[in-house]
């Protein structure tokens, strides 16, 4: 365990140094992360205003709260591994990582957490400004706040492991962009990033219950908005644990096969 | 038309190269359709709850989606690839080869790379636009069509000049390769009429990152919402920005010393 802790601390220092080197990318990246939920926030607010102040169970202020919390949940759980992994395989950089005595996923998790530690305060500040600008607030019950922390952590882990597994498609093909994009489109609709899931057609809602996406975004968001009962929360946590197990099994299977298929192109 | 012949030459090279990777066509088609499907899906959801979005009818927003794809395709077909190449070549010094060509260097740099499969987005965008206009049932008179063509041209020139100004920053600050990514994420906001957005954002999308000129304003011309002030303003801005970008290019080029050559 001790070497792993050291690895995380070292990776944190490295990531920190790199992020200060590339400050501009940080700004650019933040704009992207903020703008998308902001656009949907505005569009849905306009819709709510024009139909008497609410759509379904969401008032204008509820939409604002939904998309602001969504922005934060998305920020915490977000990964960029699918862009990076293809490059590592194509350029043969992965070879060096394979020689290390720990699984390469650890340095990726450490890198991800490190950069989140830096960007999260910025996002929280933006969220607070938005909350004032769009006259909204959240007032969840104390138990919901308490439950939110493990739920968010589980969402991060599942999303990280799933996307890390999917990124390994790069072992078999260098044309991963089509795969990635299909994943993002499914994610966008079924995780609740385009609209709160309760506003989607019934069939899509059923589908979203069977897939992991809603448990990664929509579930934590609705929990913090105080829209879930305790029973619903427990069911959601159960689903999260289920998907955690599935994603770990997938990761192990795919990784074992993938490393065999890896030919270190370019190295 | 000397520049047109340069463009055709680069286009021919691009076609030669890409026909060797024909599977890219299928992949690009798949991704374009997926993107379009996603956008239309989002619209469909929103219009089940309302029939007027900020004063825009469903088929007017659909026309906007068409223009969004059309202009996005133009940007990724010819504007962005050349600018990416420019930034890269300033960094590694290969801009020398472009400067040695017996034609205006800005033209060569701007036309040097064509991403041919992006033409799919242009075709899809046109298809969606025509379908939306047919459904709108409004008769598009010659004045509207002319205004639309004029605004689309002005918008493209504004976007091109914006890209060129950003890219020439690489003459002063070498590491700017990420700067063009800003545009991609901001351009997404152009899928919706900018009139929906609160003042500060509308202002930003008009004057800081000129997305509004590329998408909303051409559609406003088609749906007869455009007043002559906006029309004149867009034309004036396109001329001014084009000149400013030319000045940026000339001034920047004086600083270029050929990094590794």
Interface residues (C-beta under 8 A of the other chain):
Chain A: X22 X24 X25 X28 X31 X32 X35 X36 X38 X39 X42 X43 X44 X46 X47 X50 X51 X55 X56 X133 X175 X177 X178 X181 X182 X185 X188 X189 X194 X195 X199 X200 X201
Chain B: X23 X27 X30 X31 X34 X35 X37 X38 X41 X42 X45 X46 X48 X49 X50 X52 X53 X54 X175 X176 X178 X179 X181 X182 X185 X186 X188 X189 X191 X192 X196 X197 X198 X201
